Amino acid sequence: MKQYFYPASFYTAEEGGSCVSFPDLPECLTKGDSMNEAYKMAAEALGLALTDRNLNQEPLPGSSRSIDHQNILPLNSCLNGQSKKLK
């Protein structure tokens, strides 16, 4: 099974909760009421973004090596069933 690793930037939303963005996938944004929920939502959003890029025959971006954000966590996406289709 092929795995993809992309850093996720977590930050507190003005209206409350936690927001997540992916520097390598600018179209991939999500949020959750708590950091735990945001992490789960981020994993799902990442999988959907990669699957969408694949279905649209868009290349998958390389993973950032260095990012200037404080709250960065590595987040992987194991795309069961989709991994054979991803390039």
C-alpha positions in Angstrom: 0.0 0.0 0.0 1.4 3.4 -1.0 1.4 6.1 1.7 1.6 9.9 1.2 2.8 12.2 3.9 1.9 15.9 4.0 2.4 18.4 6.8 -0.7 20.0 8.2 -0.9 23.4 9.8 -3.2 23.6 12.9 -4.4 27.0 14.2 -7.1 28.3 16.4 -10.1 29.8 14.5 -11.3 33.3 15.5 -14.8 31.8 16.0 -13.5 28.9 18.1 -12.3 25.5 17.3 -9.3 24.5 15.3 -8.6 25.0 11.6 -6.3 22.9 9.5 -4.6 23.8 6.2 -2.1 21.9 4.1 0.8 24.0 2.6 1.2 21.5 -0.3 -2.5 21.3 -1.1 -4.0 24.8 -0.9 -7.5 23.6 -1.8 -7.5 21.3 1.3 -8.9 23.1 4.3 -11.0 21.9 7.3 -11.8 22.5 10.9 -13.1 20.9 14.0 -14.6 21.9 17.3 -11.6 20.5 19.1 -8.0 19.7 18.1 -8.9 16.0 18.2 -11.8 16.5 15.8 -9.8 18.8 13.6 -7.1 16.1 13.3 -9.7 13.5 12.2 -11.3 15.9 9.8 -7.8 16.7 8.4 -7.0 13.1 7.7 -10.3 12.7 5.8 -9.9 16.0 3.9 -6.4 15.0 2.9 -7.6 11.6 1.5 -10.4 13.3 -0.4 -8.0 16.0 -1.9 -5.6 13.4 -3.1 -8.3 11.2 -4.5 -9.8 14.2 -6.3 -6.5 15.1 -7.8 -6.0 11.6 -9.0 -9.5 11.4 -10.5 -8.9 14.7 -12.4 -5.5 13.3 -13.5 -3.6 16.1 -11.7 -0.2 15.4 -10.3 0.2 14.8 -6.6 2.5 17.5 -5.1 5.7 16.7 -3.3 5.7 17.1 0.4 7.2 20.2 2.0 10.5 19.8 3.7 10.6 23.0 5.7 7.6 25.1 6.8 7.6 28.3 8.9 4.5 27.5 11.0 4.4 26.7 14.7 1.7 24.1 14.9 2.7 21.6 12.3 2.0 17.9 12.6 2.9 15.3 10.0 -0.3 13.7 8.8 -0.3 10.6 6.5 -3.1 9.4 4.3 -3.4 5.7 3.8 -5.7 5.4 0.8 -7.0 1.9 1.0 -8.6 0.9 -2.3 -7.4 4.1 -3.9 -3.7 3.4 -3.7 -3.6 1.3 -6.8 -5.1 4.2 -8.8 -2.7 6.9 -7.4 0.4 7.6 -9.5 
